[in-house]
C-alpha cells in the first residue's frame, strides 16, 4: 500500500477512535436505561435506576470487548471493584457488543467482579459517547450520584486514569455523604 494511503488510513482510524469531548457534562441528569448485562457469564437485565438505589454508579463506556485497551481497562476495574463496593458504588462497563460476547468478557477480562452491559445506538447517543464514523462508544467514564446527576465525567482513549479518577470522585462523594 502506498505510504500516503497508509498515512491517510491511520489518520482516519485515529480520528474514529478519539473521544469527541461531547460527553454529558457534570450536573446533567443521566439518562435512565434498561439493557442486557452480564456478570460472571450470566446474562441479566440491568436497570440504572435500580442500581442507583444502592448508591453511586460508575458507568464506563468502552469501544469493544477483547481489544487491548478495553481489556486493560476491564482488568483495572476488576482489581478496584472491591474498593468501589466498599464505598457503596456499583461498577458497570458498557459497549456495543452483543450479550454472548459480553458473557465471555465478564468472566475472562472482568474476572467475575463487575457487570458489563450491551448498549444500542440509542443508549450510546443518549450519553453522547458515539465515536465518529463507527457505531461504537468512545472511552468515557461517568460517576452518577444516587439522585441521577452526573458528578464526574472523564473521556480519554487511553484506559489509564479511568479507575483512579472515578475512584477519587466516588471517595469525594462518599466523604460529602457519609450516611447515604
Helices and strands as residue ranges (DSSP letters): H 3-17, E 34-39, E 42-47, H 48-52, E 57-61, H 68-86, E 90-95, H 99-108, E 115-118, H 121-126, E 140-144, E 150-155, H 162-176
